[in-house]
Amino acid sequence: MPAKRCSSGQFKDHPIIRQIVGRVHVGDADADVLKYARSRLAKGAWDRMSAKDQRAFECEVVKEHERNRRMYRQVMRGRR
């Protein structure tokens, strides 16, 4: 299932998000990946974010997870 359309805002292509999401299995559910990504933030950072920034963070996490899934499928099929 492709990532929903949303705005990643300031988190677009963020290297830390890429690093965090890269640690989870491509088969993990989006909800589990989001929970893990939030747990990797500095203590209290999530609560200090505005609702808009929280949505943007979650959007980028889901998009990055979908990119990883797509890459996995391409590699396993032998395509680049």
N, CA, C and O atoms as a CHARMM CRD file, in Angstrom:
* protein
*
  320
    1    1 MET  N      0.84500  -1.17100   0.00000 PROA 1      0.00000
    2    1 MET  CA     0.00000   0.00000   0.00000 PROA 1      0.00000
    3    1 MET  C      0.89400   1.23900   0.00000 PROA 1      0.00000
    4    1 MET  O      1.74600   1.37800   0.87800 PROA 1      0.00000
    5    2 PRO  N      0.71600   2.14000  -0.96700 PROA 2      0.00000
    6    2 PRO  CA     1.55300   3.33200  -1.01900 PROA 2      0.00000
    7    2 PRO  C      1.26600   4.27000   0.13900 PROA 2      0.00000
    8    2 PRO  O      0.17200   4.27500   0.70400 PROA 2      0.00000
    9    3 ALA  N      2.26900   5.06100   0.47900 PROA 3      0.00000
   10    3 ALA  CA     2.10200   6.03200   1.56400 PROA 3      0.00000
   11    3 ALA  C      1.02800   7.03900   1.17400 PROA 3      0.00000
   12    3 ALA  O      0.90800   7.42600   0.01200 PROA 3      0.00000
   13    4 LYS  N      0.26000   7.44900   2.15800 PROA 4      0.00000
   14    4 LYS  CA    -0.79300   8.42300   1.87600 PROA 4      0.00000
   15    4 LYS  C     -0.17300   9.75500   1.47100 PROA 4      0.00000
   16    4 LYS  O      0.97200  10.05600   1.80800 PROA 4      0.00000
   17    5 ARG  N     -0.95100  10.53800   0.74400 PROA 5      0.00000
   18    5 ARG  CA    -0.47400  11.85100   0.32300 PROA 5      0.00000
   19    5 ARG  C     -0.52900  12.79500   1.51900 PROA 5      0.00000
   20    5 ARG  O     -1.57500  12.97700   2.14300 PROA 5      0.00000
   21    6 CYS  N      0.59400  13.37400   1.81500 PROA 6      0.00000
   22    6 CYS  CA     0.67400  14.30800   2.92700 PROA 6      0.00000
   23    6 CYS  C      1.92100  15.15800   2.74800 PROA 6      0.00000
   24    6 CYS  O      2.71400  14.92300   1.83700 PROA 6      0.00000
   25    7 SER  N      2.08700  16.12100   3.59800 PROA 7      0.00000
   26    7 SER  CA     3.23900  17.00900   3.51200 PROA 7      0.00000
   27    7 SER  C      4.25200  16.66700   4.59600 PROA 7      0.00000
   28    7 SER  O      3.92000  16.61800   5.78000 PROA 7      0.00000
   29    8 SER  N      5.49500  16.43100   4.17500 PROA 8      0.00000
   30    8 SER  CA     6.56700  16.12300   5.12000 PROA 8      0.00000
   31    8 SER  C      7.18100  17.37400   5.72100 PROA 8      0.00000
   32    8 SER  O      7.95700  17.29300   6.67300 PROA 8      0.00000
   33    9 GLY  N      6.83700  18.52700   5.17100 PROA 9      0.00000
   34    9 GLY  CA     7.32700  19.79300   5.70700 PROA 9      0.00000
   35    9 GLY  C      8.83000  19.81300   5.89700 PROA 9      0.00000
   36    9 GLY  O      9.58600  19.42000   5.00900 PROA 9      0.00000
   37   10 GLN  N      9.25300  20.26900   7.05400 PROA 10     0.00000
   38   10 GLN  CA    10.68700  20.40000   7.35400 PROA 10     0.00000
   39   10 GLN  C     11.39000  19.04600   7.49000 PROA 10     0.00000
   40   10 GLN  O     12.61900  18.99300   7.53400 PROA 10     0.00000
   41   11 PHE  N     10.62700  17.95900   7.55500 PROA 11     0.00000
   42   11 PHE  CA    11.21800  16.64100   7.74100 PROA 11     0.00000
   43   11 PHE  C     11.50100  15.91700   6.42800 PROA 11     0.00000
   44   11 PHE  O     12.00900  14.79600   6.44900 PROA 11     0.00000
   45   12 LYS  N     11.18500  16.52900   5.28900 PROA 12     0.00000
   46   12 LYS  CA    11.36500  15.88600   3.99100 PROA 12     0.00000
   47   12 LYS  C     12.82500  15.47600   3.79600 PROA 12     0.00000
   48   12 LYS  O     13.74100  16.28400   3.94800 PROA 12     0.00000
   49   13 ASP  N     13.01700  14.20100   3.45700 PROA 13     0.00000
   50   13 ASP  CA    14.35200  13.63500   3.21800 PROA 13     0.00000
   51   13 ASP  C     15.31600  13.87000   4.37400 PROA 13     0.00000
   52   13 ASP  O     16.51200  14.06300   4.15700 PROA 13     0.00000
   53   14 HSD  N     14.81200  13.85400   5.57600 PROA 14     0.00000
   54   14 HSD  CA    15.63500  14.09900   6.76800 PROA 14     0.00000
   55   14 HSD  C     16.52900  12.87900   7.03200 PROA 14     0.00000
   56   14 HSD  O     16.02800  11.76000   7.13800 PROA 14     0.00000
   57   15 PRO  N     17.85000  13.08900   7.13800 PROA 15     0.00000
   58   15 PRO  CA    18.76700  11.94800   7.30200 PROA 15     0.00000
   59   15 PRO  C     18.54600  11.15300   8.59100 PROA 15     0.00000
   60   15 PRO  O     18.76500   9.94200   8.60600 PROA 15     0.00000
   61   16 ILE  N     18.12300  11.80100   9.65300 PROA 16     0.00000
   62   16 ILE  CA    17.89800  11.08700  10.91200 PROA 16     0.00000
   63   16 ILE  C     16.68200  10.16900  10.78500 PROA 16     0.00000
   64   16 ILE  O     16.69800   9.03800  11.27000 PROA 16     0.00000
   65   17 ILE  N     15.63100  10.66200  10.13400 PROA 17     0.00000
   66   17 ILE  CA    14.45700   9.81200   9.92200 PROA 17     0.00000
   67   17 ILE  C     14.83800   8.61900   9.05300 PROA 17     0.00000
   68   17 ILE  O     14.42600   7.49200   9.32500 PROA 17     0.00000
   69   18 ARG  N     15.61200   8.86500   8.02300 PROA 18     0.00000
   70   18 ARG  CA    16.07100   7.77500   7.14600 PROA 18     0.00000
   71   18 ARG  C     16.83300   6.73800   7.97100 PROA 18     0.00000
   72   18 ARG  O     16.64500   5.53500   7.78800 PROA 18     0.00000
   73   19 GLN  N     17.67700   7.19600   8.86100 PROA 19     0.00000
   74   19 GLN  CA    18.46900   6.30000   9.70700 PROA 19     0.00000
   75   19 GLN  C     17.57800   5.49800  10.66000 PROA 19     0.00000
   76   19 GLN  O     17.77000   4.29200  10.81700 PROA 19     0.00000
   77   20 ILE  N     16.62500   6.14700  11.28500 PROA 20     0.00000
   78   20 ILE  CA    15.72300   5.48300  12.22900 PROA 20     0.00000
   79   20 ILE  C     14.88300   4.43600  11.50800 PROA 20     0.00000
   80   20 ILE  O     14.80800   3.28700  11.94500 PROA 20     0.00000
   81   21 VAL  N     14.25700   4.82700  10.41300 PROA 21     0.00000
   82   21 VAL  CA    13.37500   3.91300   9.68100 PROA 21     0.00000
   83   21 VAL  C     14.18100   2.77600   9.05900 PROA 21     0.00000
   84   21 VAL  O     13.66600   1.67000   8.89700 PROA 21     0.00000
   85   22 GLY  N     15.41200   3.03200   8.71800 PROA 22     0.00000
   86   22 GLY  CA    16.26400   1.98500   8.15800 PROA 22     0.00000
   87   22 GLY  C     16.54500   0.84800   9.12700 PROA 22     0.00000
   88   22 GLY  O     17.00000  -0.21800   8.71400 PROA 22     0.00000
   89   23 ARG  N     16.28600   1.05900  10.38700 PROA 23     0.00000
   90   23 ARG  CA    16.53900   0.02900  11.40600 PROA 23     0.00000
   91   23 ARG  C     15.37400  -0.94000  11.59600 PROA 23     0.00000
   92   23 ARG  O     15.50900  -1.94900  12.28800 PROA 23     0.00000
   93   24 VAL  N     14.23700  -0.63500  10.98600 PROA 24     0.00000
   94   24 VAL  CA    13.07800  -1.51200  11.16400 PROA 24     0.00000
   95   24 VAL  C     12.91000  -2.40300   9.93200 PROA 24     0.00000
   96   24 VAL  O     13.38900  -2.07000   8.84800 PROA 24     0.00000
   97   25 HSD  N     12.24200  -3.51000  10.10200 PROA 25     0.00000
   98   25 HSD  CA    12.02600  -4.45500   9.01200 PROA 25     0.00000
   99   25 HSD  C     10.97600  -3.91600   8.05900 PROA 25     0.00000
  100   25 HSD  O      9.99400  -3.31100   8.48900 PROA 25     0.00000
  101   26 VAL  N     11.17500  -4.13200   6.76900 PROA 26     0.00000
  102   26 VAL  CA    10.23100  -3.61900   5.77500 PROA 26     0.00000
  103   26 VAL  C      8.84300  -4.23900   5.93100 PROA 26     0.00000
  104   26 VAL  O      7.85900  -3.67900   5.45000 PROA 26     0.00000
  105   27 GLY  N      8.75900  -5.37300   6.58800 PROA 27     0.00000
  106   27 GLY  CA     7.47000  -6.01600   6.79700 PROA 27     0.00000
  107   27 GLY  C      6.71100  -5.48900   7.99800 PROA 27     0.00000
  108   27 GLY  O      5.55200  -5.84800   8.20200 PROA 27     0.00000
  109   28 ASP  N      7.34600  -4.64300   8.79700 PROA 28     0.00000
  110   28 ASP  CA     6.66400  -4.09400   9.97500 PROA 28     0.00000
  111   28 ASP  C      5.52600  -3.16700   9.55000 PROA 28     0.00000
  112   28 ASP  O      5.62300  -2.46300   8.54500 PROA 28     0.00000
  113   29 ALA  N      4.46700  -3.18100  10.31900 PROA 29     0.00000
  114   29 ALA  CA     3.31300  -2.32200  10.05200 PROA 29     0.00000
  115   29 ALA  C      3.68700  -0.85800  10.26900 PROA 29     0.00000
  116   29 ALA  O      4.55000  -0.53700  11.08700 PROA 29     0.00000
  117   30 ASP  N      3.02600   0.01800   9.52400 PROA 30     0.00000
  118   30 ASP  CA     3.28300   1.45600   9.66300 PROA 30     0.00000
  119   30 ASP  C      3.12000   1.91700  11.10600 PROA 30     0.00000
  120   30 ASP  O      3.92100   2.71200  11.59700 PROA 30     0.00000
  121   31 ALA  N      2.09100   1.42400  11.78600 PROA 31     0.00000
  122   31 ALA  CA     1.84700   1.83400  13.17200 PROA 31     0.00000
  123   31 ALA  C      3.02800   1.47700  14.07300 PROA 31     0.00000
  124   31 ALA  O      3.39400   2.25300  14.95600 PROA 31     0.00000
  125   32 ASP  N      3.62100   0.30600  13.85200 PROA 32     0.00000
  126   32 ASP  CA     4.78300  -0.10300  14.65100 PROA 32     0.00000
  127   32 ASP  C      6.00300   0.75500  14.33500 PROA 32     0.00000
  128   32 ASP  O      6.77600   1.10000  15.22900 PROA 32     0.00000
  129   33 VAL  N      6.17100   1.09300  13.07100 PROA 33     0.00000
  130   33 VAL  CA     7.30200   1.93600  12.66600 PROA 33     0.00000
  131   33 VAL  C      7.14300   3.33800  13.25100 PROA 33     0.00000
  132   33 VAL  O      8.11200   3.92900  13.72700 PROA 33     0.00000
  133   34 LEU  N      5.92800   3.86400  13.21500 PROA 34     0.00000
  134   34 LEU  CA     5.68100   5.18900  13.80300 PROA 34     0.00000
  135   34 LEU  C      5.96800   5.18300  15.30100 PROA 34     0.00000
  136   34 LEU  O      6.58900   6.10900  15.82400 PROA 34     0.00000
  137   35 LYS  N      5.52000   4.15400  15.97900 PROA 35     0.00000
  138   35 LYS  CA     5.76000   4.04700  17.42600 PROA 35     0.00000
  139   35 LYS  C      7.26200   4.00000  17.70500 PROA 35     0.00000
  140   35 LYS  O      7.74500   4.67700  18.61200 PROA 35     0.00000
  141   36 TYR  N      8.00500   3.20100  16.92600 PROA 36     0.00000
  142   36 TYR  CA     9.44200   3.09800  17.10600 PROA 36     0.00000
  143   36 TYR  C     10.12000   4.44800  16.83100 PROA 36     0.00000
  144   36 TYR  O     10.98300   4.88300  17.59400 PROA 36     0.00000
  145   37 ALA  N      9.72100   5.10500  15.73500 PROA 37     0.00000
  146   37 ALA  CA    10.34400   6.38600  15.37400 PROA 37     0.00000
  147   37 ALA  C     10.11700   7.43200  16.46300 PROA 37     0.00000
  148   37 ALA  O     11.03300   8.17900  16.80900 PROA 37     0.00000
  149   38 ARG  N      8.90600   7.48600  16.99900 PROA 38     0.00000
  150   38 ARG  CA     8.63200   8.44400  18.08600 PROA 38     0.00000
  151   38 ARG  C      9.47700   8.12000  19.31900 PROA 38     0.00000
  152   38 ARG  O      9.90700   9.02500  20.03400 PROA 38     0.00000
  153   39 SER  N      9.71000   6.84000  19.56300 PROA 39     0.00000
  154   39 SER  CA    10.49900   6.45100  20.74000 PROA 39     0.00000
  155   39 SER  C     11.96600   6.84200  20.60500 PROA 39     0.00000
  156   39 SER  O     12.67800   6.91700  21.60600 PROA 39     0.00000
  157   40 ARG  N     12.42200   7.09100  19.39400 PROA 40     0.00000
  158   40 ARG  CA    13.82000   7.45600  19.15800 PROA 40     0.00000
  159   40 ARG  C     14.05900   8.95000  19.29300 PROA 40     0.00000
  160   40 ARG  O     15.20700   9.39400  19.28600 PROA 40     0.00000
  161   41 LEU  N     12.99700   9.73000  19.41500 PROA 41     0.00000
  162   41 LEU  CA    13.15400  11.17800  19.60100 PROA 41     0.00000
  163   41 LEU  C     13.67100  11.47200  21.00500 PROA 41     0.00000
  164   41 LEU  O     13.52300  10.66300  21.92000 PROA 41     0.00000
  165   42 ALA  N     14.27000  12.62700  21.15200 PROA 42     0.00000
  166   42 ALA  CA    14.72700  13.05700  22.47000 PROA 42     0.00000
  167   42 ALA  C     13.54500  13.10800  23.42500 PROA 42     0.00000
  168   42 ALA  O     12.41400  13.36400  23.01300 PROA 42     0.00000
  169   43 LYS  N     13.80900  12.86600  24.68500 PROA 43     0.00000
  170   43 LYS  CA    12.74300  12.84400  25.68900 PROA 43     0.00000
  171   43 LYS  C     11.94200  14.14700  25.64900 PROA 43     0.00000
  172   43 LYS  O     12.49900  15.23900  25.75700 PROA 43     0.00000
  173   44 GLY  N     10.63700  14.00700  25.49300 PROA 44     0.00000
  174   44 GLY  CA     9.74500  15.15900  25.48200 PROA 44     0.00000
  175   44 GLY  C      9.62700  15.87600  24.14400 PROA 44     0.00000
  176   44 GLY  O      8.80400  16.77900  24.00000 PROA 44     0.00000
  177   45 ALA  N     10.44000  15.48500  23.16100 PROA 45     0.00000
  178   45 ALA  CA    10.42800  16.18300  21.86800 PROA 45     0.00000
  179   45 ALA  C      9.07700  16.07200  21.17800 PROA 45     0.00000
  180   45 ALA  O      8.58800  17.04400  20.60300 PROA 45     0.00000
  181   46 TRP  N      8.47300  14.88900  21.23500 PROA 46     0.00000
  182   46 TRP  CA     7.17600  14.69000  20.58300 PROA 46     0.00000
  183   46 TRP  C      6.12500  15.63200  21.17900 PROA 46     0.00000
  184   46 TRP  O      5.34900  16.24900  20.44900 PROA 46     0.00000
  185   47 ASP  N      6.10900  15.73300  22.49000 PROA 47     0.00000
  186   47 ASP  CA     5.11900  16.56700  23.16300 PROA 47     0.00000
  187   47 ASP  C      5.32400  18.05900  22.89000 PROA 47     0.00000
  188   47 ASP  O      4.37100  18.83700  22.93300 PROA 47     0.00000
  189   48 ARG  N      6.55700  18.45100  22.61100 PROA 48     0.00000
  190   48 ARG  CA     6.84800  19.85700  22.33300 PROA 48     0.00000
  191   48 ARG  C      6.55200  20.23700  20.88300 PROA 48     0.00000
  192   48 ARG  O      6.47800  21.42200  20.56100 PROA 48     0.00000
  193   49 MET  N      6.38400  19.24200  20.00400 PROA 49     0.00000
  194   49 MET  CA     6.09100  19.52700  18.59500 PROA 49     0.00000
  195   49 MET  C      4.65600  20.00700  18.45200 PROA 49     0.00000
  196   49 MET  O      3.75900  19.57300  19.17600 PROA 49     0.00000
  197   50 SER  N      4.46100  20.90800  17.50500 PROA 50     0.00000
  198   50 SER  CA     3.09100  21.32500  17.17900 PROA 50     0.00000
  199   50 SER  C      2.38800  20.15200  16.48900 PROA 50     0.00000
  200   50 SER  O      3.04000  19.22900  16.00100 PROA 50     0.00000
  201   51 ALA  N      1.07400  20.19700  16.45400 PROA 51     0.00000
  202   51 ALA  CA     0.30800  19.13300  15.78400 PROA 51     0.00000
  203   51 ALA  C      0.70800  19.03900  14.31400 PROA 51     0.00000
  204   51 ALA  O      0.78200  17.94300  13.75700 PROA 51     0.00000
  205   52 LYS  N      0.96400  20.18200  13.68800 PROA 52     0.00000
  206   52 LYS  CA     1.38400  20.19700  12.28300 PROA 52     0.00000
  207   52 LYS  C      2.72500  19.48400  12.10800 PROA 52     0.00000
  208   52 LYS  O      2.89200  18.69500  11.17900 PROA 52     0.00000
  209   53 ASP  N      3.67500  19.75900  12.99500 PROA 53     0.00000
  210   53 ASP  CA     4.98200  19.10600  12.91700 PROA 53     0.00000
  211   53 ASP  C      4.87600  17.61700  13.22000 PROA 53     0.00000
  212   53 ASP  O      5.59000  16.81300  12.62100 PROA 53     0.00000
  213   54 GLN  N      4.00100  17.24200  14.13500 PROA 54     0.00000
  214   54 GLN  CA     3.80100  15.81900  14.42000 PROA 54     0.00000
  215   54 GLN  C      3.29000  15.09400  13.17900 PROA 54     0.00000
  216   54 GLN  O      3.76900  14.00900  12.84900 PROA 54     0.00000
  217   55 ARG  N      2.32200  15.69300  12.49400 PROA 55     0.00000
  218   55 ARG  CA     1.79000  15.08400  11.26600 PROA 55     0.00000
  219   55 ARG  C      2.86600  15.00100  10.19200 PROA 55     0.00000
  220   55 ARG  O      2.95500  14.00100   9.48000 PROA 55     0.00000
  221   56 ALA  N      3.68600  16.05000  10.06800 PROA 56     0.00000
  222   56 ALA  CA     4.75000  16.06000   9.06600 PROA 56     0.00000
  223   56 ALA  C      5.79800  14.98900   9.37700 PROA 56     0.00000
  224   56 ALA  O      6.27500  14.30800   8.47000 PROA 56     0.00000
  225   57 PHE  N      6.15300  14.84000  10.63900 PROA 57     0.00000
  226   57 PHE  CA     7.11200  13.81200  11.06500 PROA 57     0.00000
  227   57 PHE  C      6.57000  12.42800  10.71400 PROA 57     0.00000
  228   57 PHE  O      7.27200  11.61700  10.10900 PROA 57     0.00000
  229   58 GLU  N      5.31900  12.16100  11.09500 PROA 58     0.00000
  230   58 GLU  CA     4.71100  10.86500  10.80900 PROA 58     0.00000
  231   58 GLU  C      4.60400  10.62100   9.31000 PROA 58     0.00000
  232   58 GLU  O      4.81600   9.50300   8.84200 PROA 58     0.00000
  233   59 CYS  N      4.28200  11.65200   8.57200 PROA 59     0.00000
  234   59 CYS  CA     4.18900  11.53800   7.12400 PROA 59     0.00000
  235   59 CYS  C      5.52200  11.09300   6.53600 PROA 59     0.00000
  236   59 CYS  O      5.56600  10.16900   5.72400 PROA 59     0.00000
  237   60 GLU  N      6.59400  11.73600   6.93800 PROA 60     0.00000
  238   60 GLU  CA     7.90900  11.39500   6.39400 PROA 60     0.00000
  239   60 GLU  C      8.33800   9.99500   6.82500 PROA 60     0.00000
  240   60 GLU  O      8.96100   9.27700   6.04200 PROA 60     0.00000
  241   61 VAL  N      8.01600   9.59600   8.05100 PROA 61     0.00000
  242   61 VAL  CA     8.34700   8.24300   8.51200 PROA 61     0.00000
  243   61 VAL  C      7.65300   7.20900   7.62800 PROA 61     0.00000
  244   61 VAL  O      8.28300   6.24800   7.18500 PROA 61     0.00000
  245   62 VAL  N      6.36500   7.40000   7.37000 PROA 62     0.00000
  246   62 VAL  CA     5.60700   6.44600   6.54300 PROA 62     0.00000
  247   62 VAL  C      6.14100   6.44700   5.10900 PROA 62     0.00000
  248   62 VAL  O      6.27800   5.38700   4.49900 PROA 62     0.00000
  249   63 LYS  N      6.44000   7.62000   4.57400 PROA 63     0.00000
  250   63 LYS  CA     6.98700   7.69500   3.21500 PROA 63     0.00000
  251   63 LYS  C      8.34100   6.97300   3.12500 PROA 63     0.00000
  252   63 LYS  O      8.59100   6.23900   2.16900 PROA 63     0.00000
  253   64 GLU  N      9.19500   7.18000   4.10300 PROA 64     0.00000
  254   64 GLU  CA    10.51000   6.53200   4.09000 PROA 64     0.00000
  255   64 GLU  C     10.35500   5.01700   4.20300 PROA 64     0.00000
  256   64 GLU  O     11.07000   4.27000   3.53500 PROA 64     0.00000
  257   65 HSD  N      9.44000   4.56600   5.03100 PROA 65     0.00000
  258   65 HSD  CA     9.18300   3.12900   5.17900 PROA 65     0.00000
  259   65 HSD  C      8.68900   2.54600   3.85000 PROA 65     0.00000
  260   65 HSD  O      9.08400   1.44400   3.47000 PROA 65     0.00000
  261   66 GLU  N      7.84100   3.27400   3.15700 PROA 66     0.00000
  262   66 GLU  CA     7.34800   2.82100   1.84900 PROA 66     0.00000
  263   66 GLU  C      8.48200   2.78500   0.82400 PROA 66     0.00000
  264   66 GLU  O      8.53000   1.87300  -0.00100 PROA 66     0.00000
  265   67 ARG  N      9.38400   3.74900   0.85900 PROA 67     0.00000
  266   67 ARG  CA    10.54200   3.73100  -0.05600 PROA 67     0.00000
  267   67 ARG  C     11.39500   2.50000   0.21100 PROA 67     0.00000
  268   67 ARG  O     11.87800   1.86000  -0.72200 PROA 67     0.00000
  269   68 ASN  N     11.57800   2.17100   1.47300 PROA 68     0.00000
  270   68 ASN  CA    12.36100   0.98300   1.81400 PROA 68     0.00000
  271   68 ASN  C     11.67100  -0.28900   1.33500 PROA 68     0.00000
  272   68 ASN  O     12.32800  -1.20400   0.83800 PROA 68     0.00000
  273   69 ARG  N     10.35600  -0.35000   1.48000 PROA 69     0.00000
  274   69 ARG  CA     9.59700  -1.50800   0.98900 PROA 69     0.00000
  275   69 ARG  C      9.75100  -1.65300  -0.51900 PROA 69     0.00000
  276   69 ARG  O      9.97400  -2.75200  -1.02800 PROA 69     0.00000
  277   70 ARG  N      9.63000  -0.53700  -1.22400 PROA 70     0.00000
  278   70 ARG  CA     9.76100  -0.55400  -2.67800 PROA 70     0.00000
  279   70 ARG  C     11.14400  -1.05000  -3.09100 PROA 70     0.00000
  280   70 ARG  O     11.27200  -1.86500  -4.00500 PROA 70     0.00000
  281   71 MET  N     12.17400  -0.55400  -2.41200 PROA 71     0.00000
  282   71 MET  CA    13.53500  -0.99100  -2.72300 PROA 71     0.00000
  283   71 MET  C     13.69600  -2.48400  -2.46200 PROA 71     0.00000
  284   71 MET  O     14.31100  -3.18900  -3.26100 PROA 71     0.00000
  285   72 TYR  N     13.15700  -2.96400  -1.36600 PROA 72     0.00000
  286   72 TYR  CA    13.22800  -4.38900  -1.02800 PROA 72     0.00000
  287   72 TYR  C     12.58100  -5.22900  -2.13400 PROA 72     0.00000
  288   72 TYR  O     13.15000  -6.22500  -2.57900 PROA 72     0.00000
  289   73 ARG  N     11.39500  -4.81900  -2.56800 PROA 73     0.00000
  290   73 ARG  CA    10.70500  -5.56200  -3.62700 PROA 73     0.00000
  291   73 ARG  C     11.53300  -5.57400  -4.90900 PROA 73     0.00000
  292   73 ARG  O     11.62200  -6.60600  -5.57400 PROA 73     0.00000
  293   74 GLN  N     12.13600  -4.44600  -5.26400 PROA 74     0.00000
  294   74 GLN  CA    12.95800  -4.37600  -6.47800 PROA 74     0.00000
  295   74 GLN  C     14.16600  -5.29300  -6.37400 PROA 74     0.00000
  296   74 GLN  O     14.49900  -5.99500  -7.32900 PROA 74     0.00000
  297   75 VAL  N     14.81900  -5.29100  -5.22700 PROA 75     0.00000
  298   75 VAL  CA    16.00500  -6.12400  -5.04000 PROA 75     0.00000
  299   75 VAL  C     15.63500  -7.60500  -5.10400 PROA 75     0.00000
  300   75 VAL  O     16.33200  -8.40300  -5.73000 PROA 75     0.00000
  301   76 MET  N     14.54500  -7.95600  -4.45800 PROA 76     0.00000
  302   76 MET  CA    14.14000  -9.37000  -4.42800 PROA 76     0.00000
  303   76 MET  C     13.66600  -9.85200  -5.79100 PROA 76     0.00000
  304   76 MET  O     13.72400 -11.04800  -6.07700 PROA 76     0.00000
  305   77 ARG  N     13.20700  -8.95400  -6.62000 PROA 77     0.00000
  306   77 ARG  CA    12.79700  -9.32800  -7.98600 PROA 77     0.00000
  307   77 ARG  C     13.95500  -9.26900  -8.96300 PROA 77     0.00000
  308   77 ARG  O     13.82100  -9.68600 -10.11400 PROA 77     0.00000
  309   78 GLY  N     15.08400  -8.75600  -8.51600 PROA 78     0.00000
  310   78 GLY  CA    16.25100  -8.66100  -9.38800 PROA 78     0.00000
  311   78 GLY  C     16.22900  -7.46500 -10.31600 PROA 78     0.00000
  312   78 GLY  O     16.89000  -7.46700 -11.35500 PROA 78     0.00000
  313   79 ARG  N     15.46800  -6.43800  -9.94800 PROA 79     0.00000
  314   79 ARG  CA    15.39600  -5.22300 -10.76500 PROA 79     0.00000
  315   79 ARG  C     16.02200  -4.06000 -10.01700 PROA 79     0.00000
  316   79 ARG  O     16.06200  -4.03600  -8.78700 PROA 79     0.00000
  317   80 ARG  N     16.50100  -3.11000 -10.77600 PROA 80     0.00000
  318   80 ARG  CA    17.05400  -1.89600 -10.17200 PROA 80     0.00000
  319   80 ARG  C     16.32200  -0.70300 -10.59300 PROA 80     0.00000
  320   80 ARG  O     16.65700   0.40600 -10.17700 PROA 80     0.00000
